[in-house]
Amino acid sequence: MDLLPYLSFEINGDWRDISTMLVGIGYSDFAVVRQGRDIHPDAPVPALEGTYVAQKFTPSMSGSFGREVSALWMPLERLEAGVADETAFSRARREAGGRPVWHDIHCRLG
C-alpha cells in the first residue's frame, strides 16, 4: 500500500485514536497547526514544495501543507503536550477578547 507523505485532520474527540492508528501504519511525526482568522503565515519564499504561489489564507483554509507547515514537528509521545499547549493558547486568546481558533494535526511518514 502506498501512503501519502503527509496527512492532516482537524482536532476532534478522536484525535488520540486517529494519531495512534496513523503511527501504526507508518506516520511518525505530528504538528499541531493553528487555524482561524489572522493565524496563517504567508507561504514561504522560496517554496519548499512545488512552485511558489502568492497566497493569503482565509479563515476557512488550512494553511500551508507538507514541508511548508510552520509548526513544530513532534513524535506521538509529545503530541498530547503539544495539543495541551495549543488549547491553553486558544483559551488565553478568547479570554483576552481575541478571535477563536481551532487546530489541525498534520502528520508525515517516518
PETA-V931190 format. One record per residue. N is the residue number from 1. PHI is phi in radians with two decimals (* if undefined). OMEGA is omega as a letter, one per 20 degrees, with the letter a starting at -180 (* if undefined). BURIAL is I if it has 24 or more other C-alpha atoms within 12 Angstrom, else O. Layout:
N|PHI|OMEGA|BURIAL ; N|PHI|OMEGA|BURIAL
//
This chain:
1|*|r|O ; 2|-1.52|r|O ; 3|-1.81|r|O ; 4|-1.20|a|O ; 5|-1.17|a|O ; 6|-2.42|r|I ; 7|-2.41|r|I ; 8|-2.56|r|I ; 9|-2.68|r|I ; 10|-1.34|r|I ; 11|-1.11|r|I ; 12|-2.53|a|O ; 13|-1.13|a|O ; 14|-1.79|a|O ; 15|-1.04|r|I ; 16|-1.15|r|O ; 17|-1.10|r|O ; 18|-1.10|a|I ; 19|-1.09|r|I ; 20|-1.10|r|O ; 21|-1.09|a|O ; 22|-1.16|r|I ; 23|-1.08|a|O ; 24|-1.08|r|O ; 25|-1.82|r|O ; 26|2.22|r|O ; 27|-1.45|a|I ; 28|-2.18|a|I ; 29|-2.16|a|I ; 30|-2.33|r|I ; 31|-2.37|r|I ; 32|-1.67|a|I ; 33|-2.01|r|I ; 34|-1.19|r|I ; 35|-2.23|r|I ; 36|2.35|a|I ; 37|-1.15|r|O ; 38|1.05|a|O ; 39|-1.89|a|I ; 40|-1.28|r|I ; 41|-1.26|r|I ; 42|-1.14|r|O ; 43|-1.05|a|I ; 44|-1.20|r|I ; 45|-2.13|j|O ; 46|-1.33|r|O ; 47|-1.09|r|O ; 48|-1.63|r|O ; 49|-2.32|r|O ; 50|1.09|a|O ; 51|-1.83|r|O ; 52|-1.11|r|O ; 53|-2.34|r|O ; 54|-1.12|a|O ; 55|-2.48|r|O ; 56|-1.75|a|O ; 57|-1.35|r|O ; 58|-1.63|a|O ; 59|-1.03|a|O ; 60|-1.55|a|O ; 61|-1.64|a|O ; 62|-1.50|r|I ; 63|1.48|a|I ; 64|-1.14|a|I ; 65|-2.42|r|I ; 66|1.17|a|I ; 67|-1.16|a|I ; 68|-1.59|r|I ; 69|-1.08|a|I ; 70|-1.59|a|I ; 71|-1.49|r|I ; 72|-1.26|r|O ; 73|-1.46|a|I ; 74|-2.55|r|I ; 75|-1.32|r|I ; 76|-0.94|a|I ; 77|-1.09|a|O ; 78|-1.73|a|O ; 79|-1.07|r|I ; 80|-0.99|r|O ; 81|-1.16|r|O ; 82|-1.10|r|I ; 83|-1.14|r|I ; 84|-1.09|r|O ; 85|-1.05|a|O ; 86|-1.24|r|I ; 87|-1.11|r|O ; 88|-1.11|r|O ; 89|-1.03|a|O ; 90|-1.06|a|I ; 91|-1.09|r|O ; 92|-1.10|r|O ; 93|-1.11|r|O ; 94|-1.12|a|O ; 95|-1.12|r|O ; 96|-1.51|r|O ; 97|1.53|r|O ; 98|-1.38|r|O ; 99|-1.19|r|O ; 100|-1.21|r|O ; 101|-2.25|r|I ; 102|-2.36|a|I ; 103|-2.39|r|I ; 104|-1.94|r|I ; 105|-1.93|r|I ; 106|-1.79|r|I ; 107|-2.39|r|I ; 108|-2.38|r|I ; 109|-1.14|r|I ; 110|-1.48|*|O
//
